[in-house]
Amino acid sequence: MGDGRHESEPYQYFLCRLDDWEKERLNSYGVEVGYSEKLDLHVLPIYDYGTSWSMFSYSKEVPNDYELSFDETLTRSTSY
């Protein structure tokens, strides 16, 4: 797609409860979060086969004075 991504189908989904801050944070990394009214839960698609959530690395554009969160780094590195 020109930006390092490609079209694919999710391998699995995580059901979770997200507050507005968590949802906005995931969205800022380009993670599209769905919602199931029937289950009253958010739906998080995972596109990589066999990769734990902690192994994902996302990037986003930020202002020069952006302060990193406790689990953010300046480098993008998905380890597998």
A tleap script that builds the chain and sets N, CA, C and O, in Angstrom:
source leaprc.protein.ff14SB
mol = sequence {
  NMET GLY ASP GLY ARG HIE GLU SER GLU PRO
  TYR GLN TYR PHE LEU CYS ARG LEU ASP ASP
  TRP GLU LYS GLU ARG LEU ASN SER TYR GLY
  VAL GLU VAL GLY TYR SER GLU LYS LEU ASP
  LEU HIE VAL LEU PRO ILE TYR ASP TYR GLY
  THR SER TRP SER MET PHE SER TYR SER LYS
  GLU VAL PRO ASN ASP TYR GLU LEU SER PHE
  ASP GLU THR LEU THR ARG SER THR SER CTYR
}
set mol.1.N position { 0.819 -1.196 0.000 }
set mol.1.CA position { 0.000 0.000 0.000 }
set mol.1.C position { 0.865 1.263 0.000 }
set mol.1.O position { 0.335 2.368 0.119 }
set mol.2.N position { 2.172 1.118 -0.130 }
set mol.2.CA position { 3.030 2.285 -0.207 }
set mol.2.C position { 3.544 2.790 1.123 }
set mol.2.O position { 4.522 3.537 1.161 }
set mol.3.N position { 2.904 2.398 2.221 }
set mol.3.CA position { 3.341 2.878 3.536 }
set mol.3.C position { 3.805 1.723 4.429 }
set mol.3.O position { 3.821 1.852 5.654 }
set mol.4.N position { 4.178 0.610 3.824 }
set mol.4.CA position { 4.690 -0.522 4.590 }
set mol.4.C position { 3.622 -1.493 5.052 }
set mol.4.O position { 3.941 -2.479 5.716 }
set mol.5.N position { 2.361 -1.242 4.719 }
set mol.5.CA position { 1.284 -2.149 5.121 }
set mol.5.C position { 0.755 -2.872 3.896 }
set mol.5.O position { 1.025 -2.473 2.763 }
set mol.6.N position { 0.010 -3.925 4.124 }
set mol.6.CA position { -0.656 -4.625 3.042 }
set mol.6.C position { -2.000 -5.123 3.539 }
set mol.6.O position { -2.215 -5.295 4.739 }
set mol.7.N position { -2.893 -5.351 2.598 }
set mol.7.CA position { -4.226 -5.844 2.945 }
set mol.7.C position { -4.126 -7.288 3.421 }
set mol.7.O position { -3.471 -8.108 2.778 }
set mol.8.N position { -4.758 -7.598 4.519 }
set mol.8.CA position { -4.805 -8.976 5.003 }
set mol.8.C position { -6.010 -9.125 5.918 }
set mol.8.O position { -6.606 -8.143 6.362 }
set mol.9.N position { -6.348 -10.358 6.184 }
set mol.9.CA position { -7.460 -10.633 7.085 }
set mol.9.C position { -6.919 -10.921 8.473 }
set mol.9.O position { -5.824 -11.469 8.601 }
set mol.10.N position { -7.659 -10.566 9.514 }
set mol.10.CA position { -7.199 -10.869 10.874 }
set mol.10.C position { -7.067 -12.370 11.094 }
set mol.10.O position { -7.893 -13.161 10.639 }
set mol.11.N position { -6.004 -12.740 11.805 }
set mol.11.CA position { -5.785 -14.130 12.177 }
set mol.11.C position { -6.614 -14.486 13.403 }
set mol.11.O position { -7.157 -15.588 13.492 }
set mol.12.N position { -6.711 -13.565 14.337 }
set mol.12.CA position { -7.487 -13.787 15.552 }
set mol.12.C position { -7.985 -12.438 16.063 }
set mol.12.O position { -7.569 -11.383 15.583 }
set mol.13.N position { -8.878 -12.493 17.038 }
set mol.13.CA position { -9.429 -11.285 17.641 }
set mol.13.C position { -9.312 -11.383 19.154 }
set mol.13.O position { -9.448 -12.462 19.730 }
set mol.14.N position { -9.063 -10.266 19.779 }
set mol.14.CA position { -9.113 -10.187 21.238 }
set mol.14.C position { -10.361 -9.408 21.619 }
set mol.14.O position { -10.638 -8.357 21.040 }
set mol.15.N position { -11.113 -9.911 22.581 }
set mol.15.CA position { -12.251 -9.185 23.135 }
set mol.15.C position { -11.768 -8.492 24.400 }
set mol.15.O position { -11.120 -9.113 25.243 }
set mol.16.N position { -12.079 -7.216 24.535 }
set mol.16.CA position { -11.577 -6.453 25.674 }
set mol.16.C position { -12.502 -5.284 25.985 }
set mol.16.O position { -13.349 -4.906 25.176 }
set mol.17.N position { -12.325 -4.736 27.146 }
set mol.17.CA position { -13.022 -3.511 27.535 }
set mol.17.C position { -12.001 -2.381 27.524 }
set mol.17.O position { -11.008 -2.428 28.250 }
set mol.18.N position { -12.241 -1.383 26.711 }
set mol.18.CA position { -11.323 -0.254 26.597 }
set mol.18.C position { -12.022 1.025 27.040 }
set mol.18.O position { -13.183 1.258 26.703 }
set mol.19.N position { -11.310 1.842 27.793 }
set mol.19.CA position { -11.865 3.167 28.068 }
set mol.19.C position { -11.498 4.075 26.890 }
set mol.19.O position { -10.757 3.663 25.998 }
set mol.20.N position { -12.008 5.294 26.887 }
set mol.20.CA position { -11.785 6.206 25.767 }
set mol.20.C position { -10.301 6.476 25.542 }
set mol.20.O position { -9.859 6.567 24.397 }
set mol.21.N position { -9.521 6.605 26.627 }
set mol.21.CA position { -8.095 6.882 26.499 }
set mol.21.C position { -7.372 5.734 25.800 }
set mol.21.O position { -6.551 5.957 24.909 }
set mol.22.N position { -7.686 4.491 26.214 }
set mol.22.CA position { -7.030 3.331 25.609 }
set mol.22.C position { -7.398 3.193 24.132 }
set mol.22.O position { -6.543 2.890 23.300 }
set mol.23.N position { -8.667 3.417 23.814 }
set mol.23.CA position { -9.109 3.317 22.428 }
set mol.23.C position { -8.435 4.394 21.582 }
set mol.23.O position { -7.969 4.107 20.479 }
set mol.24.N position { -8.379 5.611 22.073 }
set mol.24.CA position { -7.734 6.706 21.344 }
set mol.24.C position { -6.249 6.414 21.152 }
set mol.24.O position { -5.689 6.696 20.093 }
set mol.25.N position { -5.621 5.859 22.162 }
set mol.25.CA position { -4.192 5.536 22.064 }
set mol.25.C position { -3.948 4.477 20.992 }
set mol.25.O position { -3.034 4.626 20.180 }
set mol.26.N position { -4.745 3.416 20.975 }
set mol.26.CA position { -4.605 2.398 19.931 }
set mol.26.C position { -4.872 2.990 18.555 }
set mol.26.O position { -4.148 2.700 17.603 }
set mol.27.N position { -5.903 3.816 18.444 }
set mol.27.CA position { -6.215 4.457 17.170 }
set mol.27.C position { -5.071 5.344 16.694 }
set mol.27.O position { -4.824 5.438 15.491 }
set mol.28.N position { -4.373 5.992 17.617 }
set mol.28.CA position { -3.267 6.868 17.224 }
set mol.28.C position { -2.127 6.075 16.589 }
set mol.28.O position { -1.312 6.639 15.858 }
set mol.29.N position { -2.064 4.775 16.863 }
set mol.29.CA position { -1.078 3.902 16.239 }
set mol.29.C position { -1.625 3.213 14.989 }
set mol.29.O position { -0.943 2.385 14.385 }
set mol.30.N position { -2.842 3.551 14.607 }
set mol.30.CA position { -3.429 2.937 13.426 }
set mol.30.C position { -4.105 1.613 13.683 }
set mol.30.O position { -4.450 0.905 12.737 }
set mol.31.N position { -4.306 1.259 14.948 }
set mol.31.CA position { -4.985 0.007 15.291 }
set mol.31.C position { -6.484 0.282 15.283 }
set mol.31.O position { -6.989 1.056 16.095 }
set mol.32.N position { -7.180 -0.357 14.363 }
set mol.32.CA position { -8.625 -0.164 14.265 }
set mol.32.C position { -9.326 -1.082 15.255 }
set mol.32.O position { -9.227 -2.305 15.160 }
set mol.33.N position { -10.021 -0.493 16.186 }
set mol.33.CA position { -10.715 -1.244 17.227 }
set mol.33.C position { -12.206 -1.263 16.893 }
set mol.33.O position { -12.815 -0.220 16.656 }
set mol.34.N position { -12.778 -2.459 16.880 }
set mol.34.CA position { -14.204 -2.589 16.625 }
set mol.34.C position { -14.971 -2.682 17.936 }
set mol.34.O position { -14.390 -2.627 19.020 }
set mol.35.N position { -16.280 -2.824 17.816 }
set mol.35.CA position { -17.122 -2.948 19.000 }
set mol.35.C position { -18.283 -3.877 18.692 }
set mol.35.O position { -18.906 -3.765 17.637 }
set mol.36.N position { -18.578 -4.793 19.606 }
set mol.36.CA position { -19.712 -5.689 19.482 }
set mol.36.C position { -20.784 -5.256 20.470 }
set mol.36.O position { -20.602 -5.361 21.683 }
set mol.37.N position { -21.901 -4.770 19.945 }
set mol.37.CA position { -23.007 -4.381 20.825 }
set mol.37.C position { -23.600 -5.603 21.522 }
set mol.37.O position { -24.022 -5.522 22.675 }
set mol.38.N position { -23.630 -6.727 20.822 }
set mol.38.CA position { -24.196 -7.943 21.398 }
set mol.38.C position { -23.392 -8.420 22.610 }
set mol.38.O position { -23.967 -8.861 23.606 }
set mol.39.N position { -22.054 -8.328 22.521 }
set mol.39.CA position { -21.190 -8.751 23.622 }
set mol.39.C position { -20.857 -7.612 24.579 }
set mol.39.O position { -20.378 -7.846 25.689 }
set mol.40.N position { -21.108 -6.391 24.152 }
set mol.40.CA position { -20.755 -5.199 24.921 }
set mol.40.C position { -19.251 -5.176 25.209 }
set mol.40.O position { -18.821 -4.863 26.319 }
set mol.41.N position { -18.458 -5.517 24.178 }
set mol.41.CA position { -17.003 -5.551 24.285 }
set mol.41.C position { -16.369 -4.960 23.029 }
set mol.41.O position { -16.960 -4.985 21.950 }
set mol.42.N position { -15.167 -4.432 23.185 }
set mol.42.CA position { -14.394 -3.981 22.039 }
set mol.42.C position { -13.734 -5.199 21.399 }
set mol.42.O position { -13.480 -6.201 22.066 }
set mol.43.N position { -13.461 -5.102 20.101 }
set mol.43.CA position { -12.859 -6.193 19.350 }
set mol.43.C position { -11.563 -5.680 18.723 }
set mol.43.O position { -11.564 -4.727 17.943 }
set mol.44.N position { -10.470 -6.328 19.078 }
set mol.44.CA position { -9.143 -5.933 18.629 }
set mol.44.C position { -8.624 -6.972 17.646 }
set mol.44.O position { -8.358 -8.104 18.048 }
set mol.45.N position { -8.468 -6.620 16.345 }
set mol.45.CA position { -7.992 -7.606 15.372 }
set mol.45.C position { -6.474 -7.776 15.446 }
set mol.45.O position { -5.747 -6.802 15.638 }
set mol.46.N position { -5.998 -9.014 15.294 }
set mol.46.CA position { -4.575 -9.329 15.255 }
set mol.46.C position { -4.294 -9.959 13.890 }
set mol.46.O position { -4.934 -10.935 13.498 }
set mol.47.N position { -3.335 -9.390 13.183 }
set mol.47.CA position { -3.060 -9.821 11.813 }
set mol.47.C position { -1.862 -10.743 11.684 }
set mol.47.O position { -1.687 -11.357 10.632 }
set mol.48.N position { -1.037 -10.865 12.701 }
set mol.48.CA position { 0.150 -11.713 12.619 }
set mol.48.C position { -0.099 -13.049 13.289 }
set mol.48.O position { -0.545 -13.105 14.435 }
set mol.49.N position { 0.184 -14.112 12.583 }
set mol.49.CA position { -0.012 -15.472 13.084 }
set mol.49.C position { 0.988 -15.784 14.199 }
set mol.49.O position { 2.195 -15.636 14.007 }
set mol.50.N position { 0.496 -16.210 15.351 }
set mol.50.CA position { 1.341 -16.709 16.417 }
set mol.50.C position { 2.178 -15.683 17.143 }
set mol.50.O position { 3.148 -16.046 17.808 }
set mol.51.N position { 1.839 -14.425 17.039 }
set mol.51.CA position { 2.626 -13.377 17.684 }
set mol.51.C position { 1.868 -12.850 18.887 }
set mol.51.O position { 0.695 -12.495 18.778 }
set mol.52.N position { 2.528 -12.796 20.030 }
set mol.52.CA position { 1.850 -12.275 21.222 }
set mol.52.C position { 1.698 -10.761 21.110 }
set mol.52.O position { 2.466 -10.104 20.408 }
set mol.53.N position { 0.720 -10.222 21.792 }
set mol.53.CA position { 0.429 -8.790 21.720 }
set mol.53.C position { 1.637 -7.952 22.139 }
set mol.53.O position { 1.854 -6.877 21.580 }
set mol.54.N position { 2.414 -8.412 23.093 }
set mol.54.CA position { 3.555 -7.644 23.575 }
set mol.54.C position { 4.685 -7.554 22.552 }
set mol.54.O position { 5.622 -6.778 22.741 }
set mol.55.N position { 4.614 -8.319 21.491 }
set mol.55.CA position { 5.670 -8.307 20.486 }
set mol.55.C position { 5.408 -7.308 19.365 }
set mol.55.O position { 6.270 -7.129 18.504 }
set mol.56.N position { 4.250 -6.651 19.343 }
set mol.56.CA position { 3.929 -5.729 18.268 }
set mol.56.C position { 4.614 -4.387 18.468 }
set mol.56.O position { 4.811 -3.930 19.594 }
set mol.57.N position { 4.969 -3.774 17.360 }
set mol.57.CA position { 5.574 -2.457 17.391 }
set mol.57.C position { 4.850 -1.590 16.367 }
set mol.57.O position { 4.807 -1.929 15.185 }
set mol.58.N position { 4.288 -0.486 16.810 }
set mol.58.CA position { 3.589 0.437 15.935 }
set mol.58.C position { 4.322 1.759 15.926 }
set mol.58.O position { 5.115 2.049 16.822 }
set mol.59.N position { 4.056 2.556 14.915 }
set mol.59.CA position { 4.656 3.888 14.873 }
set mol.59.C position { 3.578 4.910 14.564 }
set mol.59.O position { 2.527 4.580 14.014 }
set mol.60.N position { 3.852 6.154 14.926 }
set mol.60.CA position { 2.930 7.241 14.647 }
set mol.60.C position { 3.722 8.537 14.577 }
set mol.60.O position { 4.818 8.642 15.127 }
set mol.61.N position { 3.157 9.511 13.899 }
set mol.61.CA position { 3.787 10.822 13.842 }
set mol.61.C position { 3.418 11.593 15.098 }
set mol.61.O position { 2.261 11.598 15.518 }
set mol.62.N position { 4.408 12.245 15.693 }
set mol.62.CA position { 4.191 12.991 16.934 }
set mol.62.C position { 4.895 14.343 16.832 }
set mol.62.O position { 5.832 14.500 16.049 }
set mol.63.N position { 4.445 15.320 17.625 }
set mol.63.CA position { 5.129 16.613 17.635 }
set mol.63.C position { 6.517 16.490 18.275 }
set mol.63.O position { 6.789 15.521 18.985 }
set mol.64.N position { 7.377 17.455 18.029 }
set mol.64.CA position { 8.751 17.426 18.546 }
set mol.64.C position { 8.807 17.351 20.065 }
set mol.64.O position { 9.737 16.758 20.611 }
set mol.65.N position { 7.840 17.936 20.759 }
set mol.65.CA position { 7.869 17.942 22.225 }
set mol.65.C position { 7.073 16.789 22.843 }
set mol.65.O position { 6.718 16.849 24.020 }
set mol.66.N position { 6.791 15.747 22.067 }
set mol.66.CA position { 6.026 14.597 22.533 }
set mol.66.C position { 6.800 13.859 23.624 }
set mol.66.O position { 8.001 13.627 23.486 }
set mol.67.N position { 6.116 13.492 24.705 }
set mol.67.CA position { 6.738 12.728 25.786 }
set mol.67.C position { 6.305 11.268 25.671 }
set mol.67.O position { 5.115 10.965 25.575 }
set mol.68.N position { 7.283 10.375 25.682 }
set mol.68.CA position { 7.008 8.951 25.549 }
set mol.68.C position { 6.251 8.426 26.762 }
set mol.68.O position { 6.498 8.844 27.893 }
set mol.69.N position { 5.325 7.503 26.510 }
set mol.69.CA position { 4.627 6.797 27.578 }
set mol.69.C position { 5.573 5.733 28.130 }
set mol.69.O position { 6.633 5.488 27.553 }
set mol.70.N position { 5.201 5.106 29.233 }
set mol.70.CA position { 6.071 4.117 29.881 }
set mol.70.C position { 6.427 2.946 28.975 }
set mol.70.O position { 7.473 2.324 29.159 }
set mol.71.N position { 5.575 2.635 27.999 }
set mol.71.CA position { 5.825 1.475 27.146 }
set mol.71.C position { 6.111 1.845 25.698 }
set mol.71.O position { 5.959 1.009 24.808 }
set mol.72.N position { 6.520 3.079 25.451 }
set mol.72.CA position { 6.846 3.530 24.105 }
set mol.72.C position { 8.356 3.706 23.957 }
set mol.72.O position { 9.060 3.996 24.924 }
set mol.73.N position { 8.833 3.527 22.738 }
set mol.73.CA position { 10.245 3.754 22.432 }
set mol.73.C position { 10.335 4.621 21.177 }
set mol.73.O position { 9.336 4.850 20.494 }
set mol.74.N position { 11.528 5.091 20.889 }
set mol.74.CA position { 11.747 5.894 19.692 }
set mol.74.C position { 11.995 5.035 18.451 }
set mol.74.O position { 12.004 5.557 17.336 }
set mol.75.N position { 12.194 3.744 18.626 }
set mol.75.CA position { 12.475 2.863 17.505 }
set mol.75.C position { 11.332 1.890 17.304 }
set mol.75.O position { 10.668 1.479 18.256 }
set mol.76.N position { 11.112 1.524 16.037 }
set mol.76.CA position { 10.092 0.547 15.699 }
set mol.76.C position { 10.774 -0.779 15.433 }
set mol.76.O position { 11.595 -0.890 14.524 }
set mol.77.N position { 10.439 -1.778 16.219 }
set mol.77.CA position { 11.098 -3.082 16.027 }
set mol.77.C position { 10.183 -4.206 16.488 }
set mol.77.O position { 10.080 -4.485 17.682 }
set mol.78.N position { 9.519 -4.849 15.531 }
set mol.78.CA position { 8.727 -6.029 15.843 }
set mol.78.C position { 9.680 -7.217 15.853 }
set mol.78.O position { 10.313 -7.515 14.840 }
set mol.79.N position { 9.783 -7.888 16.975 }
set mol.79.CA position { 10.778 -8.958 17.095 }
set mol.79.C position { 10.184 -10.321 16.764 }
set mol.79.O position { 9.473 -10.919 17.572 }
set mol.80.N position { 10.479 -10.787 15.593 }
set mol.80.CA position { 10.252 -12.167 15.186 }
set mol.80.C position { 11.061 -12.469 13.971 }
set mol.80.O position { 11.014 -13.588 13.460 }
savepdb mol mol.pdb
quit
